[in-house]
Amino acid sequence: MSHFDRDNQANRDNPADRDDPAWQTAWSWVLREHERPLDAGEQSELIQWLKADPAHYRDYEEASRIWLLSGLVPPDGESSDDSGK
């Protein structure tokens, strides 16, 4: 596996490690939204950012999907079928 392939694999494994500034901003918005509700100013800022470039919206949607899916994956050492046995 080349260095490039390892870097790309790492970026897929940990979304926060991507070098793309738009992706980093999208990921930051998703994290902020899940920490607490956005106030009106923040919502306006997010909407403006999303409208500024179609890539922003795509990155935001991808980050949101990753966030959602990560909640469906049990932490290491646990299984979703853990019934206390």
Number of C-alpha atoms within 10 A of each C-alpha: 5 7 8 9 10 11 13 13 11 14 14 12 11 10 16 17 14 17 10 11 10 18 22 18 18 26 23 14 19 19 14 13 15 10 9 8 10 15 10 9 9 14 14 12 13 18 12 11 16 17 12 11 11 11 14 19 18 15 19 23 15 17 23 18 12 16 16 11 10 11 9 10 11 12 10 6 5 9 10 9 8 8 6 4 4
